[in-house]
């Protein structure tokens, strides 16, 4: 019923919030890490370094999504 549906939506929302706080540069957790590093150093990181780290984060997330998709398709086709 509606209670189960609302609980499912709440669980998905909570899970996405936790994943968003992971210290991956593209996600909010990564931004928190950047701000913490800048606070400790007392000056901002160079733009080139931030761009490189962001690019690595995007590639890592894309690779993770591809891996999960391939594993799901293999599981679906395999049984």
C-alpha positions in Angstrom: 0.0 0.0 0.0 0.9 3.7 0.4 2.9 3.0 3.6 5.2 0.5 1.8 5.6 2.9 -1.1 6.5 5.9 1.2 9.0 3.7 3.1 10.6 2.6 -0.2 10.9 6.3 -1.3 12.4 7.2 2.1 14.9 4.4 1.9 16.0 5.4 -1.6 16.3 9.1 -0.6 18.4 8.2 2.4 20.6 5.9 0.4 21.2 8.6 -2.2 22.0 11.1 0.5 24.6 8.8 2.1 26.2 8.0 -1.4 26.3 11.8 -2.1 28.4 12.3 1.0 31.2 9.9 -0.2 34.5 11.7 -0.6 34.4 11.3 -4.4 35.4 14.7 -6.0 32.3 15.0 -8.2 29.9 14.5 -5.3 29.2 16.8 -2.3 31.5 14.8 0.0 34.4 15.6 -2.4 33.5 19.2 -2.3 33.6 19.1 1.5 37.1 17.5 1.3 38.2 20.3 -1.0 37.0 22.9 1.4 38.7 21.1 4.3 42.0 21.0 2.4 41.7 24.7 1.6 40.9 25.5 5.2 44.0 23.6 6.4 46.3 25.1 3.8 44.9 28.5 4.2 44.7 29.1 0.4 42.7 27.5 -2.4 43.9 24.7 -4.6 45.0 25.5 -8.1 42.3 25.4 -10.7 44.3 22.9 -12.8 44.6 20.5 -9.9 40.8 20.8 -9.1 40.0 20.1 -12.7 42.2 17.0 -12.9 40.8 15.6 -9.6 37.2 16.3 -10.8 38.0 14.5 -14.1 39.3 11.5 -12.3 36.2 11.5 -10.1 33.9 11.6 -13.1 35.8 8.7 -14.8 35.7 6.7 -11.6 31.9 7.2 -11.3 31.4 6.3 -14.9 33.5 3.2 -14.6 31.5 2.2 -11.5 28.2 2.7 -13.2 29.4 0.7 -16.2 30.6 -2.1 -14.0 27.3 -2.3 -12.1 25.3 -2.2 -15.3 27.4 -5.1 -16.8 27.0 -7.1 -13.6 23.2 -6.5 -13.6 22.8 -7.5 -17.3 25.0 -10.6 -16.7 22.9 -11.6 -13.7 19.7 -11.0 -15.7 20.9 -13.1 -18.7 22.5 -15.8 -16.6 19.6 -16.6 -14.4 
